[in-house]
Amino acid sequence: MEGADAVAFAQAQFANDLHALEDGRWQWNAWLTPKGRVIALFAALRLAADRLVLVVPDVPAIELATALKRFVFRRKVVVAVAADLHPLGLFAASTTAQGALLAPDEAGIAMDVGSAHQPRTLLLGRSSGDADVAALERWRDLDLAHGLPRLEASQREQWTPQQLSLDRLRAFSVKKGCYPGQEIVARTHFLGKAKRGLALLESDALLQPGAPVSDTEREVGQVVGASHRAPGPVLAVLPLDHPTTVLHSGDQPLRQRTLLDGLAR
């Protein structure tokens, strides 16, 4: 997203406060429907006052760019797929990028997307190398274990930021100006009406997004995202006051785990 109005345009569309973000830093952010449901969750990099880059893990970049272009109107901003930036993930800490601080150089841009549990660096450069399927699945499982929802198509526009516990990532603001869904997000926050949030579970079988989660008596929640490997982590939206009890999805028992911290920026 480039142009004199790039930040102003993004500020009016997205849920987090880009005016509070300094050049050379990044944040988690989200695009919502007018009803406050998450369309896409992404990393927003503020490279300069007139240039933003969105790193979108699940929604195809061309699909998101096309959807955003419908709202540009007369703004001085060009929204396009960054064809010159390719992601490369490393299971190691960067020596220069730390927390929300970006480290740009001639080779690209380094982002710290790790935690104390697992250092990770995302490099955005001209060459991404060959895809390592096993490493990609390990990366995705770490996202889930840290409470970073990986939203497949069926889960888009289904959940509010509070239901996805995006406050854990500091991915939305209740104090900035208007954006699509802001009224619902702010009302839920200030009236204390958030009743459901993310829980980390573990399954010995593959589960599909949308699968029900039940206790011994009734259905209590729903799977949002799950590992593509078994056994593996499962993220589900459950009541915040759900007791530590036996949970299952169909005939598959689920073990409750503690969400890892460290991805907030």
C-alpha positions, -999 to 999 in steps of 0.1 A, spaced: 0 0 0 18 31 -13 10 68 -16 4 99 5 -28 85 19 -16 49 25 -16 52 64 -48 72 65 -66 47 42 -54 18 63 -63 36 95 -99 40 83 -102 3 72 -83 -17 98 -90 -24 135 -56 -15 150 -41 20 154 -16 27 126 -12 63 136 3 51 169 28 29 150 62 44 142 80 40 109 101 9 109 79 -11 133 50 -36 128 18 -47 146 -8 -74 143 -39 -60 127 -73 -71 112 -99 -62 87 -135 -66 99 -169 -67 84 -194 -39 94 -208 -65 118 -174 -68 135 -164 -102 122 -128 -109 112 -122 -111 75 -84 -113 77 -57 -112 104 -23 -100 93 10 -83 102 10 -46 92 45 -32 86 48 6 85 79 11 64 74 48 59 47 75 62 37 66 26 43 28 25 27 -1 43 32 -38 37 6 -64 49 19 -99 55 -13 -121 52 -8 -157 62 -42 -172 50 -62 -149 27 -47 -149 -9 -29 -116 -13 -46 -108 -47 -80 -115 -31 -74 -91 -2 -59 -64 -25 -89 -66 -49 -114 -63 -20 -95 -33 -5 -94 -15 -38 -132 -11 -38 -128 14 -9 -100 35 -22 -122 61 -40 -101 93 -43 -75 84 -18 -39 88 -29 -29 52 -24 -21 22 -46 -30 -12 -33 -12 -41 -50 4 -74 -44 40 -69 -34 55 -91 -61 90 -83 -51 87 -96 -15 87 -133 -8 85 -148 27 112 -170 42 108 -184 77 137 -193 100 134 -211 133 161 -188 148 162 -153 163 173 -123 142 203 -104 154 187 -71 144 149 -74 144 135 -76 179 99 -74 190 80 -49 168 113 -34 154 119 -42 117 153 -47 103 154 -37 66 185 -41 45 195 -47 9 183 -83 11 148 -75 24 130 -70 57 135 -91 88 106 -95 113 108 -111 148 78 -134 150 91 -156 177 87 -159 215 107 -173 244 92 -207 236 105 -206 200 126 -179 183 115 -173 148 123 -148 121 103 -140 89 124 -126 61 107 -107 33 130 -106 3 135 -113 -33 140 -150 -30 120 -174 -9 138 -207 -17 120 -240 -21 90 -247 1 96 -272 30 62 -286 37 72 -301 71 86 -268 82 55 -249 71 33 -272 92 56 -269 122 54 -230 118 16 -232 115 14 -254 146 35 -229 166 11 -201 155 -19 -221 168 -1 -229 201 5 -192 206 -31 -183 199 -26 -168 165 -57 -179 146 -50 -193 111 -84 -187 95 -93 -210 66 -120 -198 42 -149 -213 62 -139 -194 93 -137 -159 78 -164 -135 88 -175 -158 116 -158 -144 147 -153 -111 165 -118 -100 176 -128 -108 212 -140 -143 204 -106 -149 187 -89 -134 218 -70 -109 195 -64 -88 226 -36 -113 234 -19 -101 202 -28 -65 207 -43 -67 173 -72 -42 177 -80 -9 193 -110 3 211 -98 39 213 -90 49 177 -115 64 153 -141 47 132 -134 16 111 -157 -12 99 -171 -31 129 -157 -6 154 -190 1 171 -195 -36 179 -160 -42 190 -161 -11 213 -195 -19 227 -184 -55 235 -153 -42 253 -168 -14 273 -199 -32 283 -180 -63 293 -200 -86 271 -173 -108 258 -183 -143 269 -162 -165 246 -126 -167 237 -99 -189 223 -88 -221 241 -59 -244 231 -67 -281 229 -49 -311 216 -63 -339 195 -49 -373 184 -70 -371 152 -73 -345 125 -102 -321 131 -118 -297 106 -126 -260 112 -162 -257 123 -162 -290 141 -183 -289 173 -166 -291 208 -188 -307 235 -185 -315 272 -202 -345 288 -236 -328 284 -238 -305 254 -220 -286 227 -201 -257 241 -179 -244 213 -164 -248 179 -130 -255 163 -116 -224 146 -83 -240 134 -65 -272 138 -32 -288 130 -28 -306 97 -9 -333 116 -20 -356 144 -15 -354 173 -15 -316 171 -28 -283 185 -65 -272 181 -78 -237 186 -115 -235 196 -138 -208 207 -152 -217 241 -171 -199 269 -146 -180 290 -160 -196 321 -159 -232 308 -148 -256 335 -118 -279 333 -137 -309 322 -137 -336 296 -141 -322 261 -145 -340 228 -153 -334 192 -176 -362 180 -160 -394 194 -126 -378 196 -114 -368 231 -96 -334 234 -69 -325 259 -69 -290 273 -36 -271 270 -23 -236 280 -19 -210 253 17 -199 249 25 -162 253 50 -140 234 35 -131 200 20 -98 211 36 -68 194 
